[in-house]
Amino acid sequence: MNDSLRRVRKQRKPDARRRRPPRLLPILLGAAGLLTVALLLLGGRAIVLSSTLRCHEIRVIGCQRLDAGRLRDLAGEQIGRPLLLIDIEAVRSEIETLPTVRRAVVARHFPDLLDLGVEERRAVARCRPDDGPWRLIDAEGYLFPPGAALPGDDELPRFRGLRTASDARRLTDEDQPALRALAALVRVTGRRAPIGTIIDLSPKDRIVLKPGDGSLVLWLDRQHPETNLEKLFTWKREVARIAAGRSVDLRFPRRLTLVPAEQPEPRR
């Protein structure tokens, strides 16, 4: 029995040695893998830094008020840089710091073009904070310079009596009722505000709205101008009959109040 076991063990030892993999093979495989990775990295770097894939042109899309050249200058440092190394988000954020820009999109177009697309703010009104230069206002209350004039700019409603500073980026909460009154006027009438519309916030207890040249002067509540204007157009026949050339106070529920003639109207 013992002789048989010894013979079996002697027969297995050579087989175990033959099945043992050479120790050099894993080293060679690892070295080949590292070399492949290194070659890929070097090749990728060469492609990224290639003169063919560098920014040679900046194209600006969407400018109306803005000067396209100003946007090109803003992104001018990207000229000559590899397209793949340009920080798209950083360029976009810098463009969106311009007051006139509501949204910007920056995109690469291979082999050498960088696109700058802008959506400008759309003006719904104008004002002169602190009697300074004219500023335009969008529907969200952001202020921005007129830039290149567009048709209809001189017909926009005018906001007066604002507390917002001349260098502010947005209307203060105290001046937001002017926007609400304008939006309510457009919604209730179903059309844009008439030419010559003035919304005056000089009085602290009301909004004074003059919706167009030769129209009534309306006093609205600062908190609920929408409700006031809906009431006006419910009673528009009565108003036209009894209030011609007068101011009408709409702040009180379920009645119209004619303002005494000595009450001043908003200055033009």
ChimeraX attribute file (.defattr): number of C-alpha atoms within 10 A of each C-alpha:
attribute: neighborCount
match mode: 1-to-1
recipient: residues
	/A:1	5
	/A:2	6
	/A:3	7
	/A:4	8
	/A:5	10
	/A:6	10
	/A:7	10
	/A:8	10
	/A:9	10
	/A:10	10
	/A:11	11
	/A:12	10
	/A:13	10
	/A:14	10
	/A:15	10
	/A:16	9
	/A:17	9
	/A:18	9
	/A:19	8
	/A:20	8
	/A:21	9
	/A:22	9
	/A:23	8
	/A:24	8
	/A:25	10
	/A:26	11
	/A:27	11
	/A:28	10
	/A:29	11
	/A:30	11
	/A:31	12
	/A:32	12
	/A:33	12
	/A:34	11
	/A:35	12
	/A:36	12
	/A:37	12
	/A:38	12
	/A:39	12
	/A:40	12
	/A:41	12
	/A:42	12
	/A:43	11
	/A:44	12
	/A:45	11
	/A:46	11
	/A:47	14
	/A:48	16
	/A:49	15
	/A:50	12
	/A:51	16
	/A:52	14
	/A:53	19
	/A:54	23
	/A:55	23
	/A:56	17
	/A:57	14
	/A:58	18
	/A:59	14
	/A:60	17
	/A:61	14
	/A:62	13
	/A:63	18
	/A:64	14
	/A:65	16
	/A:66	19
	/A:67	12
	/A:68	17
	/A:69	13
	/A:70	11
	/A:71	21
	/A:72	18
	/A:73	11
	/A:74	13
	/A:75	17
	/A:76	13
	/A:77	10
	/A:78	21
	/A:79	18
	/A:80	14
	/A:81	16
	/A:82	20
	/A:83	27
	/A:84	15
	/A:85	11
	/A:86	16
	/A:87	11
	/A:88	16
	/A:89	13
	/A:90	10
	/A:91	18
	/A:92	19
	/A:93	14
	/A:94	13
	/A:95	23
	/A:96	17
	/A:97	12
	/A:98	14
	/A:99	15
	/A:100	26
	/A:101	18
	/A:102	16
	/A:103	16
	/A:104	20
	/A:105	17
	/A:106	19
	/A:107	15
	/A:108	16
	/A:109	11
	/A:110	13
	/A:111	14
	/A:112	19
	/A:113	18
	/A:114	24
	/A:115	16
	/A:116	24
	/A:117	19
	/A:118	24
	/A:119	16
	/A:120	20
	/A:121	20
	/A:122	16
	/A:123	23
	/A:124	21
	/A:125	26
	/A:126	24
	/A:127	21
	/A:128	18
	/A:129	20
	/A:130	14
	/A:131	10
	/A:132	11
	/A:133	11
	/A:134	14
	/A:135	19
	/A:136	24
	/A:137	27
	/A:138	19
	/A:139	15
	/A:140	14
	/A:141	20
	/A:142	20
	/A:143	26
	/A:144	23
	/A:145	16
	/A:146	18
	/A:147	13
	/A:148	10
	/A:149	12
	/A:150	11
	/A:151	6
	/A:152	9
	/A:153	14
	/A:154	13
	/A:155	15
	/A:156	21
	/A:157	25
	/A:158	22
	/A:159	24
	/A:160	23
	/A:161	20
	/A:162	21
	/A:163	15
	/A:164	19
	/A:165	14
	/A:166	19
	/A:167	12
	/A:168	12
	/A:169	14
	/A:170	19
	/A:171	22
	/A:172	15
	/A:173	10
	/A:174	13
	/A:175	20
	/A:176	18
	/A:177	22
	/A:178	27
	/A:179	21
	/A:180	17
	/A:181	25
	/A:182	24
	/A:183	17
	/A:184	20
	/A:185	21
	/A:186	14
	/A:187	15
	/A:188	15
	/A:189	12
	/A:190	9
	/A:191	9
	/A:192	14
	/A:193	22
	/A:194	17
	/A:195	15
	/A:196	17
	/A:197	22
	/A:198	27
	/A:199	25
	/A:200	22
	/A:201	23
	/A:202	15
	/A:203	10
	/A:204	9
	/A:205	12
	/A:206	19
	/A:207	24
	/A:208	26
	/A:209	27
	/A:210	24
	/A:211	20
	/A:212	15
	/A:213	12
	/A:214	11
	/A:215	16
	/A:216	19
	/A:217	23
	/A:218	24
	/A:219	25
	/A:220	24
	/A:221	20
	/A:222	22
	/A:223	16
	/A:224	14
	/A:225	26
	/A:226	19
	/A:227	17
	/A:228	23
	/A:229	23
	/A:230	17
	/A:231	18
	/A:232	19
	/A:233	13
	/A:234	10
	/A:235	13
	/A:236	12
	/A:237	11
	/A:238	12
	/A:239	17
	/A:240	11
	/A:241	8
	/A:242	10
	/A:243	18
	/A:244	13
	/A:245	12
	/A:246	18
	/A:247	23
	/A:248	22
	/A:249	21
	/A:250	22
	/A:251	23
	/A:252	11
	/A:253	9
	/A:254	7
	/A:255	12
	/A:256	18
	/A:257	13
	/A:258	16
	/A:259	17
	/A:260	10
	/A:261	10
	/A:262	6
	/A:263	9
	/A:264	9
	/A:265	18
	/A:266	17
	/A:267	7
	/A:268	10
